[in-house]
Amino acid sequence: MAGFVAAVAAALFVVVVVGLAAVAISVRREDRTYTLVGEASDRLSRGARRLNGVGRRDEDREFFRPRGQLAH
């Protein structure tokens, strides 16, 4: 039983590390190419934006800004 629990814990750890690495790679790629203001360039970038909450920008009425004033 302890071996099963250790295997499940190791598998979850690997999944989390791979997910974080994918997000880090995608964020670095978008930072280098300055593509954050437009549509995501690939599937990995779209997933990273979704995980980071970038796709939910301006959905709260409290923080809503007109379309021309999205950037500072």
N, C-alpha and C positions, 0 to 999 in steps of 0.2 A: 504494500500500500504506500509506503513512504517513497518507493521508487517511482510510482505512478504520479504522486504529487510533485516530486522533483522534476519529472519529465514535463508535466503540464506547466509548471512554473518556468522552466527553461524555454519552452515553446512560446509562452506569452512574452517572456523577456526578449526573445529574438524578434517576434512580431513588432513589438514596440520600438526596438532599436532600428529595425528596417524602415518602419514608418517615419521615425524621426529623421533618419538619414535621407529618405526620399524628399521630405519637406525641406530639409536644409539644402539639398542639391538644387531643388527647384527655386527656392528663394534666392540663392546665390546667382543662379542663371538669370533670373529676372532683374536682379539688382545690377548685374553687369551689362545687360542689354537695354535697360530702362524701358521695360515693357509693361510696367505695372499700371499705367494710365489707360491702356487699351485692353483689348480682349486677351485672354491667356493664350500663349503661343502653342501649348501642347497639353496633352491629357494630364501629365504630372503637375504642370503649373496650375491647371484648373483645380485639381484635387488639393494642392497645397493652399490655394486661395480659399477654398471652401473650409478646410481645416482651421485656417488662421482667421476666418471671419471677414475676409476682404470683400467677398461677394455680398455681404449683408450691409454694406455701407449705405447710410442714409435711409434706412427703413424705419427708424424711430422718428416719430413726429417731433420729439423734443430736439433732436439733433439734425432735422431735415434742413438742407440747404438747396437753393435753386440750382438747376443744372449747370449754369455758367460759373458757379462759385464753389466747385468741388475741391479745388486745390487752393492752398494758401498763397 
